[in-house]
Amino acid sequence: MMHQLRPHRYIFNLFLTGLVLSVIFSSASAQSNDTITGSLAEQIAQQIERIAEESDDVFDYSDLLDAYFFYMDNPININGPEAIALRDMYLISVFQYQQLQDYIRMYGRMVDVQELMMVEGFDQETIYLLRPIISAEEVVSRARLRPSTVLKWGRHQVFLRMEQTLEEQLGYSPITDSALHARPTSRYLGSPQKIYARYSFNYRNKVRAGVTMEKDQGEVFFKHNVNDSLQQLLGDKLRNGFDFYSAHAYFADLGIVRQLAIGDYHLAFGQGLTMWSGLSFGKSTEATKVMKFGAGIRPNTSVNENLFFRGAATTLGYKAFELTAFYSNNYIDANISQVDSISAELQVISSLQETGLHRTVNELLNKRSVQQELIGGRIAFNASRFEVGFTMHRTNIGAELIPRIYPYNQFRFTGKGLSNQGLDFKLIYPSVMFFGELSRSDNGAWAGIGGFTAQPAAFVEFTVVYRNYDKRYQNLFSNAFSEGTQINNESGIYAGIQVGLSPSWKLSAFADHFKHDWLRYLADAPSHGYDYYVQLDHRINRQADFYIRFRTKQKMTNDRDPWNRIDYLINYERNTFRFHVNYAVSPSFSFKNRAELISYLKENQNDSYGFMIYQDVLFRPPDKPFQLTFRYAIFDAGTYDSRIYTYENDVLYAFSIPAFYSKGSRTYLLLRWKLHESIDLWARIAQTWYANRDEIGTGLEMIDGNTKTDVKVQLRWRF
């Protein structure tokens, strides 16, 4: 099979080389390179990389980045109340936001964004970062929303996307009906294409509506392609069309109704201990930006199929007081353990699933198998310098949740119902801000987080946070700051600092010490660890910048030595060193280079090392309707433990953050072509080649060969 794949790789590389050379020798013309947008994109990429490193699951990050995409087309007026969005997106600190408001109150509105240099705490680097999404305009008084105005000035978008792996994977290889009936999980039932469609309407972020549809690779689109016996087995779990549908309608600033969501939505309050659905940024490259700013109610725009609510939610407000009520009734995926033999009613499930994949018979049988009902509310007081809120909710599950119990997870939630309540606050002074949240589950266990952020000088900001999550704390919708993925069995103290050493140099660092008082997965005793991080940023000029980063993390795990009667805990350490540089060489060309080295050190085992080097070429001619992004990377990582994650440019609203290990190279080319004023086309082709493997992947994802090639095409129509 190897000799069959080599020509495919040569054709791919020849195509890339020819296209890149044709672009290089085409007529390039003049415009200042958009290095400012590049800085913003780099910060977002680092945030997403950090989330990907903490989980092996593949997520859709659309919900996290929706605001960035919206404000690129609809800049934030820094003179108006919407400027708070800059703080909520972690682009400026709470102190910078307060200084901005004080400046406007004292001197009146700004006439140009460059006037931000006059505000204490703002520098040229911050303005470079913000410029793509801000403006300085007169503040227009809020007009009453009229349906005719909304329909006239609202903006519509339609997305269509298809992607596929070109090499044949085991799950799609030919098989007879009789063999598939005998082993129904030996193949995927659907086609290898992933198909995505989305419609959205947005009027100034005040009226939003949309429908999202998706079919993952391996899922069925036309059920007549599945043999009759399996159709009968799967029943109504197998349907024609997309596997996942999501719809929402959202309204904001309707008088006393400050927020209203109907359909699929998310909730985010306080510091995420009591209620925070979906994804959120945790430890980040901005070492002092740990405090969360909950958006309250927001519509669901992602295809994370089990991480949202379905129903209705609203926030009513009068002056500084707010009252929120929410209800959800959704069917989600779960692993089925027991079904009543007479009524066929689901009685026991062993776990709730989050992958959203329904490619095989077993995955389809677990699809939307259990009802999850949520009801709750929140009351809050939000003044300019003080905020406090109390949130409570009740979750009911349509079957008994009884996971398989091991010593490490014996405190995990079991049963059919769970209640949570919590109190959160923020207290703002001119140079220090306190924040925290205390939450309780109905088994009597508590979880708490508290800290402060201070700015003793305009160029220095630091944060200290303490957290203590009881091992018995239970919450299905908690997403607070933590080292682990479960918000329980953890305590720790975090300290981060950011210092402007000069107008062009910035130092960021944090130290996080944590411990777990009970057992964890693969750690059969109480354990502890630390996480240290330091990054030095330097802007050379308006066309070039670089950063150097070092991070070391130590945790504990079982020794797993078969000769030991007792499985002792041992330390393992993961060290990361990175150098990254961005620079423009002409008005149309810019480049990115990165070198990253990983070391994985574990007691009583051989050390493992990994490295990656890549070159990005960005070609964005100002008077041409197209843009090109090209990357060539080489990597060598001895084991999965020394793998390297890296963010890749992708089509709009799609995300690629692969993990690289073994030895090989990675190449991709992304094209964006503006076919018409309202129509954009993206096309992406990416290939990974391995020098030391004859097979790629495992199970049904396995490819017989040493290359994997993915293609993706997307069309957007705006009107």
C-alpha positions in Angstrom: 0.0 0.0 0.0 2.9 2.3 0.6 3.9 2.5 -3.1 0.4 3.5 -4.0 0.4 6.5 -1.7 3.8 8.0 -2.7 2.6 9.4 -6.0 -0.3 10.9 -4.3 2.1 12.8 -2.0 4.3 13.9 -4.9 1.3 15.3 -6.7 0.2 17.2 -3.6 3.7 18.7 -3.1 3.9 19.6 -6.8 0.6 21.3 -6.6 1.7 23.3 -3.5 5.0 24.3 -5.0 3.5 25.4 -8.3 0.8 27.4 -6.7 3.1 29.1 -4.2 5.6 30.0 -6.9 2.9 31.4 -9.2 1.8 33.6 -6.4 5.3 34.8 -5.6 5.9 35.8 -9.2 2.5 37.4 -9.7 2.0 41.1 -9.5 2.2 42.1 -5.8 1.1 45.5 -4.8 1.1 47.9 -2.0 -0.7 48.1 1.3 0.6 48.1 4.8 0.7 44.6 6.1 -2.0 44.0 8.7 0.3 43.1 11.5 -2.3 44.4 14.0 -4.8 41.8 13.0 -2.0 39.3 13.2 -1.3 40.2 16.8 -5.0 39.6 17.7 -5.0 36.4 15.8 -1.9 35.2 17.5 -3.4 35.8 21.0 -6.6 33.9 20.1 -4.5 31.1 18.7 -2.5 30.8 21.9 -5.8 30.6 23.9 -7.2 27.9 21.8 -4.0 25.9 21.9 -4.1 26.0 25.7 -7.6 24.4 25.7 -6.6 21.8 23.2 -3.6 20.7 25.3 -5.8 19.9 28.2 -8.2 17.6 26.4 -8.1 14.9 23.8 -11.6 15.7 22.6 -12.2 17.8 19.5 -14.3 20.9 20.2 -15.9 23.6 18.1 -14.7 26.9 19.4 -17.2 29.0 17.6 -19.0 30.1 20.8 -15.8 31.4 22.3 -14.8 33.4 19.2 -18.2 34.6 17.9 -17.7 38.0 19.4 -14.2 38.4 17.8 -15.6 37.6 14.4 -18.6 39.9 14.8 -16.5 42.9 15.9 -14.1 42.5 13.0 -17.0 43.6 10.8 -18.7 45.8 13.4 -16.1 47.7 15.4 -16.7 48.5 19.0 -17.2 52.2 19.7 -14.8 52.9 22.5 -16.9 55.9 23.5 -20.1 53.9 24.1 -21.3 51.3 26.6 -20.3 48.4 24.3 -16.6 49.1 25.2 -17.1 46.7 28.1 -16.9 43.9 25.5 -13.1 44.6 25.3 -12.8 43.7 29.0 -15.1 40.7 28.7 -13.0 39.3 25.8 -9.8 39.7 27.9 -8.4 42.2 25.4 -8.0 44.9 28.1 -7.8 44.6 31.9 -10.5 45.7 34.3 -8.2 48.6 35.2 -7.7 49.7 31.7 -11.5 49.6 31.2 -12.0 51.7 34.4 -9.3 54.2 33.3 -11.0 54.5 29.8 -14.4 55.3 31.4 -12.8 57.8 33.8 -11.0 59.5 30.9 -14.2 59.8 28.8 -16.1 61.2 31.8 -13.4 63.8 32.4 -12.6 64.9 28.8 -15.5 63.8 26.7 -15.6 61.4 23.9 -12.5 60.4 21.9 -12.2 61.5 18.3 -9.6 58.9 17.2 -8.5 55.5 18.6 -5.0 56.8 18.8 -6.2 59.0 21.6 -6.1 55.9 23.8 -2.4 56.7 24.2 -3.5 59.5 26.5 -5.3 57.0 28.8 -3.3 55.6 31.7 -2.4 51.9 31.2 -2.8 52.0 27.4 0.3 51.7 25.2 1.0 51.4 21.5 1.1 47.6 21.8 -2.5 47.5 23.2 -3.7 49.9 20.4 -2.1 47.6 17.8 -4.0 44.7 19.3 -7.4 46.5 19.4 -7.3 48.6 16.3 -9.0 45.9 14.0 -12.1 45.8 16.2 -12.5 49.3 17.6 -13.6 52.8 16.4 -14.1 56.2 18.0 -17.5 57.5 17.0 -20.2 59.7 18.5 -22.5 57.8 20.8 -25.9 57.5 19.3 -28.8 57.3 21.8 -30.5 53.9 21.9 -33.4 53.8 19.6 -36.4 51.6 20.2 -36.1 48.4 18.2 -38.6 48.4 15.3 -39.2 45.3 13.2 -38.8 47.3 10.0 -35.4 48.6 11.1 -34.2 45.2 12.2 -35.1 43.6 8.9 -33.7 46.4 6.9 -30.3 46.7 8.6 -29.8 43.2 9.9 -27.1 41.1 8.3 -27.6 37.6 7.0 -24.9 34.9 6.5 -25.1 31.5 5.0 -22.2 29.0 5.3 -21.8 25.7 3.4 -18.7 23.5 4.2 -17.5 20.1 3.2 -14.3 18.2 4.3 -12.9 14.8 3.8 -9.8 12.7 4.3 -8.6 11.5 0.9 -6.9 8.3 2.0 -9.2 5.3 2.8 -9.6 4.7 6.5 -10.5 1.2 7.8 -14.0 2.4 8.9 -14.9 3.1 5.3 -13.3 0.1 3.6 -15.6 -2.3 1.7 -17.5 -5.0 3.7 -20.3 -7.4 2.9 -23.7 -7.0 4.5 -23.4 -10.4 6.2 -20.0 -9.5 7.7 -21.3 -6.1 8.9 -24.4 -7.8 10.4 -22.1 -10.2 12.3 -19.8 -7.4 13.5 -21.9 -4.2 13.3 -19.2 -2.0 15.0 -16.5 -3.0 12.5 -17.3 -0.2 10.0 -18.8 3.3 10.0 -22.3 3.4 8.7 -22.0 6.7 6.9 -19.8 8.4 4.3 -16.3 9.9 4.9 -17.5 13.5 4.2 -18.1 16.0 7.0 -20.8 18.5 6.0 -21.7 21.7 7.8 -24.4 24.3 7.0 -25.3 27.4 8.9 -27.6 30.4 8.6 -27.3 33.4 10.9 -29.0 36.8 11.2 -27.5 39.6 13.3 -28.7 43.1 14.0 -26.1 44.9 16.0 -25.8 41.9 18.4 -29.3 42.9 19.7 -31.4 40.6 17.6 -29.8 37.3 16.5 -31.2 34.2 15.0 -29.7 31.1 13.4 -29.8 27.5 12.4 -26.7 25.2 12.4 -26.6 21.7 10.9 -23.8 19.2 10.8 -23.0 15.7 9.7 -19.7 14.3 11.1 -17.4 12.0 9.1 -18.8 8.5 9.3 -22.3 9.6 10.1 -25.3 8.6 7.9 -26.9 11.2 5.7 -29.1 8.9 3.6 -30.3 5.9 5.6 -31.2 3.8 2.6 -27.4 3.2 2.3 -27.6 1.2 5.5 -28.8 -2.4 5.2 -32.3 -3.3 6.3 -31.4 -5.4 9.3 -29.4 -2.5 10.9 -32.1 0.0 10.0 -34.5 -2.2 12.0 -32.1 -2.5 14.9 -31.6 1.3 15.1 -35.2 2.3 14.6 -35.8 6.1 14.8 -32.1 6.7 15.8 -31.3 6.5 12.1 -32.8 9.3 10.0 -32.2 11.0 6.7 -30.4 14.4 6.7 -28.0 16.0 9.1 -27.1 14.2 12.3 -27.2 17.4 14.4 -29.5 20.5 14.3 -29.4 23.6 16.4 -31.5 26.7 16.3 -31.8 29.9 18.3 -33.4 33.3 18.6 -31.8 35.9 20.8 -32.8 39.5 21.8 -31.0 42.1 23.9 -31.9 45.5 25.3 -35.7 45.3 24.9 -36.5 47.7 27.7 -36.9 45.8 30.9 -35.9 42.6 29.0 -32.1 42.8 28.9 -31.6 39.3 27.4 -34.0 36.7 26.0 -33.0 33.4 24.3 -35.3 30.9 22.8 -34.0 27.6 21.4 -30.4 26.6 22.1 -28.3 28.7 24.4 -25.6 28.9 27.0 -25.4 30.3 30.5 -22.3 31.8 32.1 -22.3 33.4 35.6 -19.8 34.4 38.2 -16.5 32.6 38.2 -18.0 29.4 36.6 -18.4 27.4 39.8 -22.2 27.2 39.9 -23.1 27.6 36.2 -21.0 27.9 33.1 -22.0 25.8 30.2 -19.9 25.3 27.1 -16.2 26.2 26.9 -14.1 28.9 28.6 -10.5 30.1 28.7 -8.5 29.0 31.6 -4.8 29.6 32.3 -3.7 31.8 29.4 -0.8 33.7 27.9 -2.2 36.8 29.7 -1.0 35.7 33.2 -3.2 38.1 35.2 -6.5 37.6 33.3 -7.9 34.8 35.4 -11.1 36.4 36.6 -14.1 35.4 34.5 -16.7 37.8 33.2 -19.9 35.8 32.6 -21.9 36.9 29.6 -25.1 35.7 31.3 -27.3 34.3 28.4 -25.9 33.8 24.9 -27.1 31.9 21.9 -25.4 28.6 21.0 -23.7 28.7 17.6 -21.4 25.7 17.9 -21.7 22.1 17.0 -20.6 20.8 20.4 -23.7 18.5 20.5 -24.1 17.9 24.2 -22.7 21.2 25.7 -25.7 23.5 25.5 -29.2 24.0 26.8 -32.4 23.8 24.8 -35.4 25.8 26.0 -35.7 29.4 27.0 -33.9 31.9 29.3 -34.4 35.5 30.0 -32.9 38.3 32.1 -35.1 41.2 33.4 -33.5 44.3 34.7 -34.4 47.4 36.6 -31.6 49.9 37.3 -28.8 47.9 39.0 -31.0 44.8 39.7 -31.3 41.8 37.4 -33.5 38.7 37.6 -32.7 35.7 35.4 -34.8 32.6 34.8 -34.0 29.6 32.6 -35.4 26.3 31.6 -34.0 23.5 29.4 -35.3 20.1 28.3 -33.0 18.3 26.0 -32.1 14.7 25.1 -28.4 14.0 25.3 -26.1 11.1 24.6 -25.4 8.6 27.3 -24.0 5.1 27.7 -26.9 2.7 28.3 -26.5 0.1 31.1 -30.0 -1.2 31.7 -33.3 -1.1 29.9 -36.7 -2.4 31.2 -37.3 -5.7 29.4 -41.0 -5.2 29.3 -41.6 -1.5 28.7 -38.2 -0.9 27.0 -37.9 2.2 29.2 -34.3 3.3 29.9 -33.5 2.7 33.6 -29.7 3.0 34.1 -26.9 4.9 32.3 -23.2 4.6 33.2 -22.1 8.0 31.9 -23.0 11.1 29.9 -21.2 11.5 26.6 -19.8 14.7 25.0 -18.3 13.6 21.7 -21.5 14.0 19.6 -20.2 11.3 17.3 -22.8 8.8 15.9 -20.9 6.7 13.3 -21.3 3.1 14.5 -24.3 1.1 15.7 -23.3 1.5 19.4 -22.8 5.2 19.1 -26.2 5.6 17.4 -27.9 3.5 20.1 -26.5 5.9 22.7 -27.6 9.0 20.7 -30.0 11.3 22.5 -30.9 8.4 24.8 -31.6 10.2 28.0 -33.6 13.3 28.9 -31.9 16.1 30.8 -34.0 18.8 32.3 -32.7 22.0 33.9 -34.6 24.7 35.8 -33.1 27.6 37.7 -32.6 31.3 38.2 -30.3 34.1 39.3 -30.7 37.4 41.1 -27.9 39.9 40.8 -27.0 43.5 41.7 -24.6 45.2 39.4 -23.3 48.6 40.3 -20.3 50.4 38.8 -17.9 49.3 41.6 -19.7 46.3 43.1 -21.4 43.2 41.7 -23.0 40.3 43.6 -25.2 37.5 42.4 -26.9 34.3 43.7 -27.5 31.4 41.3 -29.4 28.2 41.8 -30.5 25.4 39.6 -31.9 21.9 39.6 -30.9 19.1 37.1 -33.1 16.1 36.5 -32.0 13.1 34.4 -34.4 10.7 32.8 -32.6 7.6 34.1 -30.5 6.6 37.0 -26.8 7.6 36.5 -24.7 4.9 38.0 -21.1 5.0 36.8 -18.7 2.1 37.3 -17.2 2.9 40.7 -13.5 2.8 41.4 -11.7 4.2 44.5 -10.8 7.4 42.6 -14.3 8.3 41.5 -16.4 7.1 44.4 -17.6 10.6 45.1 -18.8 11.3 41.6 -22.5 12.1 41.2 -25.0 9.2 41.1 -28.7 9.3 40.9 -31.4 11.2 38.9 -31.4 14.7 40.4 -28.8 17.3 41.5 -29.2 20.8 42.9 -26.6 23.5 43.0 -26.5 27.0 44.4 -23.8 29.6 44.6 -22.9 33.2 45.5 -20.4 35.3 43.5 -19.1 38.8 43.8 -16.8 41.5 42.4 -15.5 44.5 44.3 -13.7 47.2 42.3 -11.3 49.8 43.7 -9.1 52.2 41.7 -6.1 49.9 41.8 -7.4 46.6 43.1 -10.3 44.3 42.3 -11.5 41.4 44.5 -13.6 38.6 43.1 -14.8 35.2 44.1 -17.6 32.6 44.2 -18.8 30.0 46.8 -20.9 27.1 45.6 -22.6 24.1 47.2 -24.0 20.9 45.8 -27.0 19.2 47.5 -24.8 16.5 49.1 -23.5 19.3 51.4 -20.1 19.7 49.7 -18.6 23.1 49.0 -16.3 24.6 46.4 -14.9 28.1 46.5 -12.6 30.4 44.6 -11.4 33.9 45.5 -8.7 36.3 44.6 -7.7 39.8 43.7 -6.1 41.6 40.8 -4.0 44.7 41.5 -2.3 47.4 39.5 0.2 49.1 41.8 1.6 51.0 38.8 0.5 51.6 35.2 3.0 49.1 33.8 2.6 46.4 36.5 -0.4 44.1 37.1 -0.6 41.0 39.2 -3.2 38.5 40.3 -3.5 36.1 43.2 -6.2 33.4 43.3 -6.9 30.6 45.8 -9.3 27.8 45.1 -10.6 24.9 47.2 -12.9 22.3 45.7 -14.1 19.6 48.0 -13.7 16.0 46.6 -17.4 15.5 47.1 -18.5 18.6 45.2 -20.8 17.7 42.3 -22.0 19.9 39.4 -22.7 18.9 35.8 -22.3 22.5 34.6 -19.2 23.8 36.4 -16.3 25.3 34.4 -14.2 27.2 36.9 -10.5 27.9 37.0 -8.7 24.6 37.8 -5.8 22.3 36.9 -8.0 19.3 36.2 -11.0 18.8 34.1 -13.3 17.9 37.0 -14.2 20.8 39.4 -13.6 18.8 42.6 -10.8 17.3 44.6 -8.5 20.2 44.1 -7.0 23.1 46.1 -4.3 25.5 44.9 -2.9 29.0 44.8 -2.1 30.8 41.6 -0.1 34.0 41.2 0.4 35.8 37.9 2.2 39.0 37.0 2.5 41.1 33.8 5.1 43.9 33.6 5.7 46.4 30.8 9.5 46.5 30.9 9.5 49.2 28.2 7.2 50.4 25.4 8.3 47.4 23.3 9.1 44.7 26.0 6.6 42.8 28.1 7.1 40.1 30.7 4.3 37.7 31.7 4.7 34.9 34.3 2.6 32.7 36.6 3.1 30.1 39.2 0.4 27.6 40.2 0.7 25.2 43.1 -2.0 22.6 43.5 -2.8 19.4 45.3 -5.5 16.7 45.3 -6.5 15.3 48.7 -8.1 12.2 47.2 -7.2 9.7 44.5 -7.4 10.6 40.8 -7.4 8.6 37.6 -4.0 6.9 37.4 -3.0 8.3 40.7 -3.9 5.9 43.6 -3.0 8.3 46.4 -3.3 12.0 47.2 -1.0 14.0 44.9 0.3 17.5 44.2 2.1 19.4 41.5 3.0 22.8 40.1 2.8 24.7 36.8 5.3 27.5 36.1 5.2 29.8 33.0 7.2 32.8 31.7 6.9 34.6 28.4 8.9 37.6 27.1 7.4 39.6 24.3 9.2 42.2 22.2 7.8 44.3 19.4 10.8 45.2 17.2 8.9 47.6 15.0 5.4 47.8 13.4 6.4 45.0 11.0 8.0 42.5 13.4 7.6 41.0 16.8 8.6 37.9 18.7 8.1 36.1 21.9 10.1 33.5 23.9 8.2 31.1 26.3 9.2 28.6 28.8 6.7 26.4 30.8 7.2 23.5 33.1 4.5 21.4 34.7 5.0 18.6 37.3 2.3 16.2 38.4 2.1 12.7 39.9 1.0 9.4 38.5 1.2 5.7 39.3 4.5 4.0 38.8 2.7 1.0 37.1 5.8 -1.2 37.7 4.5 -4.9 37.6 7.3 -5.9 40.0 5.9 -3.7 42.8 3.2 -5.0 45.0 2.2 -1.4 45.8 1.7 1.0 43.0 3.7 4.0 44.3 3.2 7.5 42.9 6.0 9.0 40.9 6.6 12.5 39.5 6.5 13.3 35.8 7.5 16.6 34.3 6.7 18.2 31.0 8.8 21.2 29.9 8.1 23.4 26.9 10.4 25.9 25.2 9.1 28.0 22.3 10.4 30.8 20.1 7.9 32.5 17.8 8.5 35.4 15.4 6.2 37.4 13.1 7.6 39.7 10.5 6.6 41.5 7.2 9.0 41.6 4.4 6.9 43.6 1.9 3.5 45.2 1.9 1.9 41.9 0.7 4.0 39.2 2.3 4.4 38.4 6.0 6.0 35.4 7.7 5.7 33.4 10.9 8.4 31.1 12.3 8.2 28.9 15.3 10.6 26.5 17.0 9.2 24.4 19.9 11.0 21.8 22.1 9.2 19.5 24.5 10.8 17.2 27.1 8.8 14.6 29.1 10.6 13.3 32.1 9.2 10.5 34.2 10.9 8.7 37.1 12.1 5.2 36.4 11.5 5.6 32.6 13.4 6.9 29.6 13.0 10.6 28.9 11.0 11.5 25.8 11.7 14.6 23.7 9.8 16.3 20.9 10.4 19.3 18.6 8.6 21.1 15.9 9.8 23.8 13.5 7.5 25.6 11.1 7.4 28.3 8.5 4.2 30.2 7.6 3.9 32.4 4.5 1.0 34.8 4.4 0.3 36.5 1.0 -2.4 39.1 1.2 -2.2 41.6 -1.7 -4.4 44.6 -1.2 -5.8 44.9 -4.7 -6.4 41.2 -5.3 -9.5 39.3 -4.4 -7.6 36.4 -2.8 -5.4 35.6 0.2 -3.1 32.7 0.7 -1.6 31.1 3.8 1.0 28.4 3.5 2.8 26.3 6.2 5.6 23.8 6.1 6.4 22.1 9.4 8.7 19.3 10.5 8.3 17.4 13.8 9.9 14.6 15.7 8.4 13.5 19.0 9.4 10.1 20.5 6.1 9.3 22.3 2.6 10.6 22.7 3.6 12.1 26.0 6.0 14.5 24.2 3.4 15.5 21.6 3.2 19.1 20.3 0.0 21.0 19.7 -0.1 23.8 17.2 -2.9 26.1 16.0 -3.4 26.1 12.2 -5.2 28.7 10.0 -8.5 27.3 8.8 -11.6 28.3 7.0 -13.9 30.7 9.0 -15.6 29.0 11.9 -13.5 25.9 11.6 -10.6 25.0 13.8 -7.6 22.8 13.5 -5.3 22.2 16.5 -3.6 18.8 15.7 -1.3 17.0 18.1 2.0 15.8 16.4 4.1 12.9 17.5 6.4 10.4 15.7 8.6 11.8 12.9 7.4 13.6 9.8 6.2 16.8 8.2 3.0 18.8 7.9 2.0 21.0 5.0 -1.1 23.0 4.4 -2.3 25.7 2.0 -5.4 27.9 2.7 -6.9 30.0 0.0 -9.6 32.7 0.5 -11.1 34.1 -2.6 -13.6 36.9 -2.7 -15.8 35.8 -5.6 -18.2 38.7 -5.2 -18.8 41.5 -2.8 -21.1 39.2 -0.8 -19.6 35.8 -1.6 -16.4 34.3 -0.2 -14.8 31.0 -1.0 -12.3 29.1 1.2 -10.3 26.1 0.2 -7.8 24.2 2.3 -5.6 21.2 1.7 -3.4 19.7 4.4 -1.1 16.7 4.5 0.8 14.9 7.3 3.6 12.6 6.2 5.3 10.2 8.6 8.9 9.0 8.0 8.7 6.1 10.5 5.2 4.7 10.3 3.4 2.4 7.9 0.0 2.9 9.5 -1.7 6.1 10.8 -4.3 6.1 13.5 -6.0 3.2 15.3 -9.2 1.3 15.1 -11.6 2.4 12.4 -9.5 5.6 11.9 -6.5 3.6 10.7 -4.9 4.4 7.3 -2.7 1.8 5.7 0.1 4.1 4.7 2.3 7.0 5.9 0.3 10.0 4.6 -2.9 11.6 5.6 -4.5 14.3 3.4 -7.5 16.4 4.3 -9.3 18.8 2.0 -11.9 21.4 3.0 -14.1 23.8 1.0 -16.4 26.5 2.4 -18.6 29.0 0.8 -20.1 32.1 2.6 -22.9 34.3 1.3 -23.6 37.6 3.1 -26.5 39.8 2.4 
